[in-house]
């Protein structure tokens, strides 16, 4: 059996790497002898997943966006001249325009990727937050992949994306009509489920597939030892960063233990690095011991998070990887109300029963401090809840992928 797997990876986001790894694991559990052809934006970025039975190919989006994603997801160690930035910006403007960004044109430009789908037994459209109108070239790219599957009568499954809202009614109708052709659909959040209900499309909800693995926590009980807080931050609001730093400083000096902050990057992007560096300098001026961690893979990211006593994260998969290791979490949900990111954070917080441990740009120093203290003190309870959640997600995901096609 040959399965083609597509999703939102290949852009330097280690959380999306975790989705890819978990999806491959679940597919292999359902179809132990299958060959998996993975469509990815950047083959080098996804190389860690390649095996004798998992092959990598360039995705539709990698052919059609003319490399313009390089501007949005600037990788570490790369410097751009003014002219280079203008060139990439011009490409980005073209790629996202209606003139360029349409199914007919994308089919024409991405023949090698579409050839991978031909002859497959199944197409799996995996999870992530890429189905939103702010990234239309990626949305249309995945619609092309599903359209080819429909035309060739290849069954396809949709496994765990977050579905954004689309103001363009004609486009929304096109998207929903294509989703209607899916053999089965599950989404990872209640907002996406509601979107499909409105359209009378059958679907179910299973929390993020990365939660399908449970790792026994390094520390199963609170011990009188040093505390390490993991911090994943992308927020550039200096007022918020000031309040967060003051809160961490207050906790560090009041917890009566040695407390250090590991600032961990979950996306290998230059903008995240600069923000992390800013926070590190801010914390060090307050006398807090810090370490800046730049993981080389999602495995390293997970290892770093698993060794923390508490994780505060503005990145969803920072929260998810911490959760599947029994590390208590505080979510930073500073996204616009109603946006796909806002929705997936709210939904995840409810799924893991941690809605009281969410902060944003308006949260005061005192409230952040009390949330940090409470989350850590409730570690044992969080371990029990996260263990139960991960086992449930694993069982449901395996059952879903094993459904008859």
MOHUCOR-V611629 format. One record per residue. N is the residue number from 1. RES is the residue in one letter. OMEGA is omega in degrees with one decimal (NA if undefined). D_LAST is the distance of its C-alpha to the last C-alpha in Angstrom with 2 decimals. Layout:
n=N res=RES omega=OMEGA d_last=D_LAST
n=N res=RES omega=OMEGA d_last=D_LAST
This chain:
n=1 res=X omega=178.7 d_last=12.19
n=2 res=X omega=-177.6 d_last=13.21
n=3 res=X omega=174.3 d_last=12.06
n=4 res=X omega=-176.4 d_last=14.26
n=5 res=X omega=179.2 d_last=15.46
n=6 res=X omega=-178.2 d_last=17.81
n=7 res=X omega=-172.9 d_last=20.02
n=8 res=X omega=-175.8 d_last=23.70
n=9 res=X omega=178.3 d_last=25.29
n=10 res=X omega=-176.4 d_last=28.06
n=11 res=X omega=178.2 d_last=30.81
n=12 res=X omega=177.7 d_last=32.77
n=13 res=X omega=-175.0 d_last=31.29
n=14 res=X omega=175.8 d_last=30.85
n=15 res=X omega=177.3 d_last=28.76
n=16 res=X omega=172.9 d_last=26.04
n=17 res=X omega=178.8 d_last=26.37
n=18 res=X omega=176.0 d_last=25.69
n=19 res=X omega=-179.8 d_last=22.44
n=20 res=X omega=-179.6 d_last=21.39
n=21 res=X omega=-178.3 d_last=22.53
n=22 res=X omega=179.8 d_last=20.82
n=23 res=X omega=176.6 d_last=17.41
n=24 res=X omega=-179.3 d_last=17.79
n=25 res=X omega=-179.0 d_last=18.85
n=26 res=X omega=177.5 d_last=15.93
n=27 res=X omega=-179.5 d_last=13.40
n=28 res=X omega=177.0 d_last=15.70
n=29 res=X omega=-179.6 d_last=15.76
n=30 res=X omega=-177.4 d_last=12.03
n=31 res=X omega=-171.7 d_last=12.13
n=32 res=X omega=-173.9 d_last=15.91
n=33 res=X omega=-175.7 d_last=16.39
n=34 res=X omega=169.1 d_last=14.45
n=35 res=X omega=-179.6 d_last=16.53
n=36 res=X omega=174.0 d_last=16.38
n=37 res=X omega=-176.5 d_last=18.12
n=38 res=X omega=172.6 d_last=19.56
n=39 res=X omega=-176.6 d_last=21.03
n=40 res=X omega=179.3 d_last=24.20
n=41 res=X omega=-176.5 d_last=27.31
n=42 res=X omega=-176.7 d_last=29.63
n=43 res=X omega=-179.7 d_last=28.82
n=44 res=X omega=-179.1 d_last=31.98
n=45 res=X omega=-176.9 d_last=31.09
n=46 res=X omega=-171.9 d_last=27.75
n=47 res=X omega=-177.0 d_last=29.28
n=48 res=X omega=-176.4 d_last=29.25
n=49 res=X omega=-174.7 d_last=25.46
n=50 res=X omega=176.6 d_last=25.65
n=51 res=X omega=178.2 d_last=25.29
n=52 res=X omega=-178.3 d_last=24.79
n=53 res=X omega=176.1 d_last=21.00
n=54 res=X omega=-175.9 d_last=20.94
n=55 res=X omega=-177.0 d_last=22.39
n=56 res=X omega=178.4 d_last=23.83
n=57 res=X omega=176.2 d_last=24.13
n=58 res=X omega=-179.5 d_last=25.88
n=59 res=X omega=174.8 d_last=23.85
n=60 res=X omega=-176.4 d_last=24.45
n=61 res=X omega=-179.5 d_last=26.76
n=62 res=X omega=178.6 d_last=28.85
n=63 res=X omega=-169.2 d_last=29.72
n=64 res=X omega=-174.5 d_last=30.52
n=65 res=X omega=172.5 d_last=32.49
n=66 res=X omega=179.2 d_last=35.30
n=67 res=X omega=-174.9 d_last=35.69
n=68 res=X omega=177.9 d_last=36.79
n=69 res=X omega=177.1 d_last=34.77
n=70 res=X omega=-178.7 d_last=37.45
n=71 res=X omega=-178.6 d_last=39.80
n=72 res=X omega=-175.5 d_last=37.74
n=73 res=X omega=-178.1 d_last=36.66
n=74 res=X omega=-178.2 d_last=39.95
n=75 res=X omega=179.1 d_last=39.70
n=76 res=X omega=174.8 d_last=42.48
n=77 res=X omega=-179.9 d_last=45.32
n=78 res=X omega=178.5 d_last=44.98
n=79 res=X omega=-177.5 d_last=47.85
n=80 res=X omega=173.8 d_last=47.66
n=81 res=X omega=178.9 d_last=50.70
n=82 res=X omega=-179.4 d_last=51.40
n=83 res=X omega=178.7 d_last=50.66
n=84 res=X omega=178.4 d_last=47.33
n=85 res=X omega=178.7 d_last=46.30
n=86 res=X omega=-179.5 d_last=47.35
n=87 res=X omega=179.9 d_last=45.43
n=88 res=X omega=178.0 d_last=42.16
n=89 res=X omega=177.7 d_last=42.79
n=90 res=X omega=177.0 d_last=43.29
n=91 res=X omega=-178.6 d_last=40.00
n=92 res=X omega=179.3 d_last=38.23
n=93 res=X omega=178.7 d_last=39.84
n=94 res=X omega=-174.5 d_last=38.77
n=95 res=X omega=-177.9 d_last=35.15
n=96 res=X omega=-179.4 d_last=34.72
n=97 res=X omega=178.9 d_last=36.57
n=98 res=X omega=178.5 d_last=35.07
n=99 res=X omega=-175.2 d_last=36.63
n=100 res=X omega=-168.3 d_last=34.51
n=101 res=X omega=177.5 d_last=31.49
n=102 res=X omega=-172.8 d_last=29.39
n=103 res=X omega=-177.4 d_last=26.18
n=104 res=X omega=-179.2 d_last=28.17
n=105 res=X omega=-177.9 d_last=30.38
n=106 res=X omega=175.1 d_last=27.75
n=107 res=X omega=-177.7 d_last=25.78
n=108 res=X omega=-173.6 d_last=29.10
n=109 res=X omega=-169.2 d_last=29.95
n=110 res=X omega=-177.7 d_last=26.79
n=111 res=X omega=-179.1 d_last=25.98
n=112 res=X omega=179.0 d_last=25.71
n=113 res=X omega=-179.0 d_last=23.01
n=114 res=X omega=176.7 d_last=21.03
n=115 res=X omega=177.9 d_last=21.51
n=116 res=X omega=-178.4 d_last=19.60
n=117 res=X omega=-178.1 d_last=16.42
n=118 res=X omega=178.0 d_last=17.02
n=119 res=X omega=178.4 d_last=15.34
n=120 res=X omega=177.2 d_last=12.80
n=121 res=X omega=-176.5 d_last=9.29
n=122 res=X omega=171.4 d_last=8.27
n=123 res=X omega=176.9 d_last=10.80
n=124 res=X omega=177.1 d_last=11.65
n=125 res=X omega=-168.4 d_last=14.55
n=126 res=X omega=-172.0 d_last=16.46
n=127 res=X omega=-177.6 d_last=19.32
n=128 res=X omega=-176.9 d_last=22.97
n=129 res=X omega=-172.2 d_last=25.52
n=130 res=X omega=-179.2 d_last=25.42
n=131 res=X omega=177.6 d_last=24.23
n=132 res=X omega=-170.6 d_last=27.79
n=133 res=X omega=176.0 d_last=30.33
n=134 res=X omega=-179.0 d_last=32.73
n=135 res=X omega=-170.7 d_last=30.60
n=136 res=X omega=-178.9 d_last=29.55
n=137 res=X omega=178.3 d_last=29.24
n=138 res=X omega=177.5 d_last=26.46
n=139 res=X omega=-178.4 d_last=24.70
n=140 res=X omega=178.0 d_last=24.96
n=141 res=X omega=179.4 d_last=23.84
n=142 res=X omega=174.7 d_last=20.45
n=143 res=X omega=177.4 d_last=20.27
n=144 res=X omega=-180.0 d_last=20.97
n=145 res=X omega=179.1 d_last=18.12
n=146 res=X omega=178.8 d_last=15.62
n=147 res=X omega=177.8 d_last=17.61
n=148 res=X omega=177.9 d_last=17.36
n=149 res=X omega=179.6 d_last=13.55
n=150 res=X omega=-178.0 d_last=13.84
n=151 res=X omega=-178.3 d_last=16.62
n=152 res=X omega=179.8 d_last=14.94
n=153 res=X omega=174.7 d_last=11.76
n=154 res=X omega=-179.8 d_last=9.79
n=155 res=X omega=176.1 d_last=6.86
n=156 res=X omega=178.8 d_last=8.56
n=157 res=X omega=175.1 d_last=9.06
n=158 res=X omega=-169.9 d_last=12.68
n=159 res=X omega=164.9 d_last=14.13
n=160 res=X omega=175.9 d_last=17.70
n=161 res=X omega=166.2 d_last=19.92
n=162 res=X omega=-176.8 d_last=23.10
n=163 res=X omega=178.3 d_last=23.34
n=164 res=X omega=175.7 d_last=26.91
n=165 res=X omega=-178.2 d_last=28.72
n=166 res=X omega=-175.9 d_last=29.60
n=167 res=X omega=179.3 d_last=32.99
n=168 res=X omega=-174.8 d_last=32.42
n=169 res=X omega=179.7 d_last=30.99
n=170 res=X omega=178.7 d_last=29.94
n=171 res=X omega=179.7 d_last=28.02
n=172 res=X omega=178.6 d_last=26.45
n=173 res=X omega=178.2 d_last=25.30
n=174 res=X omega=-178.7 d_last=23.77
n=175 res=X omega=-176.8 d_last=21.90
n=176 res=X omega=177.4 d_last=20.59
n=177 res=X omega=177.2 d_last=19.59
n=178 res=X omega=177.6 d_last=17.44
n=179 res=X omega=179.8 d_last=15.85
n=180 res=X omega=-177.9 d_last=15.18
n=181 res=X omega=-179.9 d_last=12.68
n=182 res=X omega=178.2 d_last=10.43
n=183 res=X omega=176.4 d_last=7.07
n=184 res=X omega=177.8 d_last=8.87
n=185 res=X omega=161.8 d_last=12.39
n=186 res=X omega=179.0 d_last=14.88
n=187 res=X omega=-174.4 d_last=18.40
n=188 res=X omega=-176.7 d_last=21.19
n=189 res=X omega=-175.0 d_last=24.06
n=190 res=X omega=-179.4 d_last=25.24
n=191 res=X omega=177.8 d_last=26.59
n=192 res=X omega=177.6 d_last=23.29
n=193 res=X omega=179.4 d_last=21.79
n=194 res=X omega=177.1 d_last=24.80
n=195 res=X omega=-179.1 d_last=24.27
n=196 res=X omega=177.4 d_last=20.91
n=197 res=X omega=178.6 d_last=22.52
n=198 res=X omega=-178.0 d_last=25.30
n=199 res=X omega=-178.2 d_last=22.96
n=200 res=X omega=176.7 d_last=21.10
n=201 res=X omega=-179.4 d_last=17.77
n=202 res=X omega=177.2 d_last=15.66
n=203 res=X omega=176.3 d_last=15.56
n=204 res=X omega=-178.4 d_last=16.77
n=205 res=X omega=171.4 d_last=19.15
n=206 res=X omega=179.6 d_last=19.12
n=207 res=X omega=-173.6 d_last=22.20
n=208 res=X omega=-173.8 d_last=22.23
n=209 res=X omega=177.4 d_last=20.09
n=210 res=X omega=177.3 d_last=23.39
n=211 res=X omega=-178.8 d_last=24.43
n=212 res=X omega=176.9 d_last=21.93
n=213 res=X omega=177.2 d_last=24.84
n=214 res=X omega=176.6 d_last=28.15
n=215 res=X omega=179.6 d_last=31.32
n=216 res=X omega=-177.8 d_last=34.37
n=217 res=X omega=177.0 d_last=37.01
n=218 res=X omega=177.6 d_last=40.01
n=219 res=X omega=-177.2 d_last=42.29
n=220 res=X omega=175.5 d_last=41.16
n=221 res=X omega=177.9 d_last=44.37
n=222 res=X omega=-178.9 d_last=46.76
n=223 res=X omega=-179.4 d_last=49.52
n=224 res=X omega=179.7 d_last=52.87
n=225 res=X omega=-177.2 d_last=51.95
n=226 res=X omega=178.5 d_last=51.44
n=227 res=X omega=175.1 d_last=48.95
n=228 res=X omega=177.4 d_last=46.74
n=229 res=X omega=175.7 d_last=45.05
n=230 res=X omega=-177.2 d_last=42.26
n=231 res=X omega=174.0 d_last=42.37
n=232 res=X omega=-171.3 d_last=39.82
n=233 res=X omega=174.8 d_last=41.43
n=234 res=X omega=-177.0 d_last=40.83
n=235 res=X omega=-179.7 d_last=43.07
n=236 res=X omega=179.3 d_last=46.05
n=237 res=X omega=-173.9 d_last=47.94
n=238 res=X omega=177.3 d_last=51.15
n=239 res=X omega=177.8 d_last=52.19
n=240 res=X omega=-179.3 d_last=49.01
n=241 res=X omega=176.9 d_last=49.30
n=242 res=X omega=179.9 d_last=52.91
n=243 res=X omega=179.0 d_last=52.02
n=244 res=X omega=179.5 d_last=49.23
n=245 res=X omega=178.6 d_last=51.68
n=246 res=X omega=179.5 d_last=54.37
n=247 res=X omega=179.1 d_last=52.02
n=248 res=X omega=177.9 d_last=51.03
n=249 res=X omega=179.4 d_last=54.72
n=250 res=X omega=179.8 d_last=55.69
n=251 res=X omega=-178.2 d_last=53.14
n=252 res=X omega=-176.6 d_last=54.12
n=253 res=X omega=-176.6 d_last=57.77
n=254 res=X omega=-172.3 d_last=57.27
n=255 res=X omega=176.2 d_last=54.78
n=256 res=X omega=173.9 d_last=57.54
n=257 res=X omega=174.3 d_last=55.43
n=258 res=X omega=-176.3 d_last=54.93
n=259 res=X omega=178.0 d_last=52.25
n=260 res=X omega=-179.0 d_last=50.74
n=261 res=X omega=172.4 d_last=48.15
n=262 res=X omega=178.0 d_last=45.55
n=263 res=X omega=-168.8 d_last=44.45
n=264 res=X omega=177.7 d_last=41.04
n=265 res=X omega=176.7 d_last=39.21
n=266 res=X omega=175.8 d_last=35.42
n=267 res=X omega=-174.7 d_last=35.38
n=268 res=X omega=-177.0 d_last=37.44
n=269 res=X omega=-177.1 d_last=39.00
n=270 res=X omega=-178.4 d_last=42.70
n=271 res=X omega=178.2 d_last=42.87
n=272 res=X omega=178.8 d_last=41.49
n=273 res=X omega=-178.5 d_last=43.98
n=274 res=X omega=177.4 d_last=46.90
n=275 res=X omega=179.5 d_last=46.00
n=276 res=X omega=179.5 d_last=45.66
n=277 res=X omega=179.0 d_last=49.00
n=278 res=X omega=-179.3 d_last=50.65
n=279 res=X omega=179.3 d_last=49.54
n=280 res=X omega=179.9 d_last=50.70
n=281 res=X omega=179.3 d_last=54.13
n=282 res=X omega=-179.2 d_last=54.35
n=283 res=X omega=-178.7 d_last=53.62
n=284 res=X omega=175.9 d_last=56.05
n=285 res=X omega=178.0 d_last=58.82
n=286 res=X omega=175.7 d_last=58.32
n=287 res=X omega=-178.7 d_last=58.87
n=288 res=X omega=177.0 d_last=55.31
n=289 res=X omega=-178.0 d_last=54.07
n=290 res=X omega=172.9 d_last=51.01
n=291 res=X omega=176.9 d_last=48.78
n=292 res=X omega=-175.6 d_last=46.59
n=293 res=X omega=176.4 d_last=43.41
n=294 res=X omega=-176.2 d_last=41.42
n=295 res=X omega=178.1 d_last=38.43
n=296 res=X omega=-178.9 d_last=37.26
n=297 res=X omega=178.8 d_last=33.64
n=298 res=X omega=176.0 d_last=31.44
n=299 res=X omega=178.8 d_last=32.32
n=300 res=X omega=177.0 d_last=35.97
n=301 res=X omega=-179.1 d_last=35.31
n=302 res=X omega=179.2 d_last=33.69
n=303 res=X omega=179.8 d_last=36.57
n=304 res=X omega=-179.1 d_last=39.12
n=305 res=X omega=-177.8 d_last=37.54
n=306 res=X omega=-178.4 d_last=37.21
n=307 res=X omega=178.7 d_last=40.95
n=308 res=X omega=175.4 d_last=41.92
n=309 res=X omega=-177.9 d_last=43.32
n=310 res=X omega=178.1 d_last=41.87
n=311 res=X omega=173.5 d_last=39.79
n=312 res=X omega=-170.9 d_last=40.55
n=313 res=X omega=172.9 d_last=38.02
n=314 res=X omega=177.9 d_last=37.46
n=315 res=X omega=-173.8 d_last=34.23
n=316 res=X omega=-175.8 d_last=31.15
n=317 res=X omega=166.9 d_last=29.90
n=318 res=X omega=177.3 d_last=33.42
n=319 res=X omega=-176.1 d_last=33.08
n=320 res=X omega=179.3 d_last=29.64
n=321 res=X omega=175.0 d_last=30.73
n=322 res=X omega=-177.8 d_last=33.90
n=323 res=X omega=-176.9 d_last=32.08
n=324 res=X omega=172.5 d_last=29.92
n=325 res=X omega=176.1 d_last=33.28
n=326 res=X omega=179.7 d_last=35.02
n=327 res=X omega=-178.4 d_last=37.36
n=328 res=X omega=-170.8 d_last=38.46
n=329 res=X omega=166.3 d_last=37.83
n=330 res=X omega=-177.9 d_last=39.48
n=331 res=X omega=171.1 d_last=37.54
n=332 res=X omega=-179.8 d_last=39.40
n=333 res=X omega=-178.4 d_last=37.90
n=334 res=X omega=-177.3 d_last=40.28
n=335 res=X omega=-179.3 d_last=37.85
n=336 res=X omega=179.6 d_last=38.54
n=337 res=X omega=-180.0 d_last=37.68
n=338 res=X omega=179.1 d_last=34.52
n=339 res=X omega=178.8 d_last=33.35
n=340 res=X omega=179.7 d_last=29.85
n=341 res=X omega=178.4 d_last=31.59
n=342 res=X omega=-177.1 d_last=33.62
n=343 res=X omega=-176.6 d_last=30.65
n=344 res=X omega=176.8 d_last=28.62
n=345 res=X omega=179.3 d_last=31.80
n=346 res=X omega=-177.9 d_last=32.57
n=347 res=X omega=-179.9 d_last=29.11
n=348 res=X omega=180.0 d_last=29.12
n=349 res=X omega=177.4 d_last=32.67
n=350 res=X omega=-178.6 d_last=31.69
n=351 res=X omega=-177.6 d_last=28.70
n=352 res=X omega=176.8 d_last=31.03
n=353 res=X omega=-179.7 d_last=33.84
n=354 res=X omega=-175.9 d_last=36.20
n=355 res=X omega=178.8 d_last=36.97
n=356 res=X omega=-178.9 d_last=40.68
n=357 res=X omega=177.3 d_last=40.32
n=358 res=X omega=177.0 d_last=39.76
n=359 res=X omega=178.0 d_last=42.51
n=360 res=X omega=-176.0 d_last=43.09
n=361 res=X omega=-176.8 d_last=45.92
n=362 res=X omega=-175.2 d_last=47.90
n=363 res=X omega=-176.6 d_last=47.85
n=364 res=X omega=177.4 d_last=51.36
n=365 res=X omega=-179.0 d_last=52.60
n=366 res=X omega=-179.0 d_last=53.34
n=367 res=X omega=178.1 d_last=49.91
n=368 res=X omega=179.4 d_last=48.15
n=369 res=X omega=-178.2 d_last=50.52
n=370 res=X omega=178.1 d_last=49.84
n=371 res=X omega=177.5 d_last=46.05
n=372 res=X omega=-178.4 d_last=46.36
n=373 res=X omega=-178.2 d_last=48.61
n=374 res=X omega=-179.1 d_last=46.50
n=375 res=X omega=-179.2 d_last=43.17
n=376 res=X omega=-178.6 d_last=44.82
n=377 res=X omega=-179.7 d_last=46.60
n=378 res=X omega=-178.0 d_last=43.36
n=379 res=X omega=-175.3 d_last=41.62
n=380 res=X omega=178.3 d_last=41.14
n=381 res=X omega=179.8 d_last=39.54
n=382 res=X omega=178.6 d_last=37.17
n=383 res=X omega=-180.0 d_last=36.12
n=384 res=X omega=-178.5 d_last=35.19
n=385 res=X omega=-177.1 d_last=33.17
n=386 res=X omega=176.2 d_last=31.33
n=387 res=X omega=-179.9 d_last=30.56
n=388 res=X omega=-179.5 d_last=29.00
n=389 res=X omega=-176.9 d_last=26.97
n=390 res=X omega=178.2 d_last=25.61
n=391 res=X omega=178.8 d_last=24.58
n=392 res=X omega=-179.6 d_last=22.77
n=393 res=X omega=178.6 d_last=20.89
n=394 res=X omega=-178.2 d_last=19.92
n=395 res=X omega=-178.4 d_last=18.57
n=396 res=X omega=-179.5 d_last=16.66
n=397 res=X omega=179.3 d_last=15.20
n=398 res=X omega=178.2 d_last=14.09
n=399 res=X omega=-179.2 d_last=12.54
n=400 res=X omega=-177.9 d_last=10.67
n=401 res=X omega=-177.9 d_last=9.31
n=402 res=X omega=-180.0 d_last=8.50
n=403 res=X omega=-176.2 d_last=6.43
n=404 res=X omega=179.3 d_last=3.79
n=405 res=X omega=NA d_last=0.00
